[in-house]
C-alpha cells in the first residue's frame, strides 16, 4: 500500500512568501537526503498552496515529516494560514504512473 497525502490551504497574504520559503527549504533537504520511493510536489496560485506527497512503497509519511525543514515548516503553518490546512490522507495501490 502507498501513502498519498494532499494538503490544500490558503496562506495569509502577508505570510504567503514566508510560507513558500519554508516549503521550498524542504525540497532542498530532500535533494540532499534523497529518500527512496518518495515523490513530493508543491503548487502555488497567489496565496493558495497545494502539497502532494506520495510514498510509493509504504503507508508512511515519516520520510517527509521527520525532516528538520519539514518540522520547521509545519511548526507555525496554522498561524500562516487563513484556516488550518486540512490534509487528505489515502492508502492506495498504485496501478500506474508517469513521472512519479
C-alpha positions in Angstrom: 0.0 0.0 0.0 1.1 3.5 -0.8 0.6 6.7 1.2 -0.8 9.6 -0.7 -1.3 12.9 1.1 -2.9 16.0 -0.4 -2.9 19.3 1.6 -4.6 22.4 0.4 -4.8 25.7 2.2 -4.8 29.5 1.8 -1.9 31.4 3.4 -2.4 34.8 4.9 -1.5 37.4 2.2 1.3 38.9 4.3 2.8 35.5 5.1 2.5 33.7 1.7 6.1 34.4 0.7 7.3 33.2 4.1 5.3 30.0 3.7 6.7 29.4 0.3 10.3 29.9 1.6 9.8 27.4 4.4 8.1 24.9 2.0 11.0 25.2 -0.5 13.5 24.5 2.2 12.0 21.1 2.5 12.8 20.4 -1.2 16.4 21.4 -0.7 16.7 18.9 2.2 15.0 16.2 0.0 17.6 16.8 -2.7 20.3 16.1 -0.1 18.7 13.2 1.8 17.1 11.6 -1.4 14.7 9.2 0.4 13.7 6.2 -1.7 10.2 5.8 -3.1 9.1 9.3 -2.3 7.5 12.0 -4.5 6.7 15.4 -3.3 5.3 18.4 -5.1 4.3 22.0 -4.2 1.9 24.2 -6.1 1.1 27.8 -5.5 -1.5 30.1 -7.0 -1.3 33.5 -5.3 -1.9 32.7 -1.7 -3.3 29.2 -2.3 -0.9 26.3 -1.7 -1.3 22.6 -2.6 1.2 19.9 -1.3 1.2 16.4 -2.8 3.2 13.7 -1.0 3.4 10.1 -2.3 5.3 7.2 -0.7 5.2 4.6 -3.4 6.4 1.8 -1.2 4.9 2.3 2.3 1.9 3.7 4.1 4.2 6.0 5.9 4.9 9.7 5.7 7.9 9.9 8.1 10.4 10.2 5.2 9.0 13.7 4.8 7.6 14.6 8.2 10.7 13.7 10.2 12.9 16.1 8.2 14.1 19.1 10.3 13.0 21.5 7.5 9.5 20.0 7.4 9.2 20.3 11.1 10.2 24.0 10.8 7.6 24.5 8.0 4.8 22.7 10.0 5.5 24.4 13.3 3.5 27.5 12.6 1.7 26.7 9.4 -1.7 27.2 11.0 -0.6 30.8 12.0 0.5 31.5 8.5 -2.9 30.2 7.1 -6.4 31.7 6.8 -7.7 28.4 8.2 -5.7 25.3 9.4 -4.6 23.1 6.5 -6.7 20.0 6.1 -4.7 17.0 4.9 -6.4 14.3 2.9 -4.5 11.0 3.6 -5.2 8.0 1.4 -3.8 4.5 1.4 -3.9 3.2 -2.1 -2.5 0.7 -4.5 -0.5 2.4 -7.3 -1.7 1.0 -10.6 0.3 3.2 -13.0 2.2 6.4 -13.0 4.1 8.7 -15.3 6.9 10.9 -14.0 6.3 9.8 -10.4 
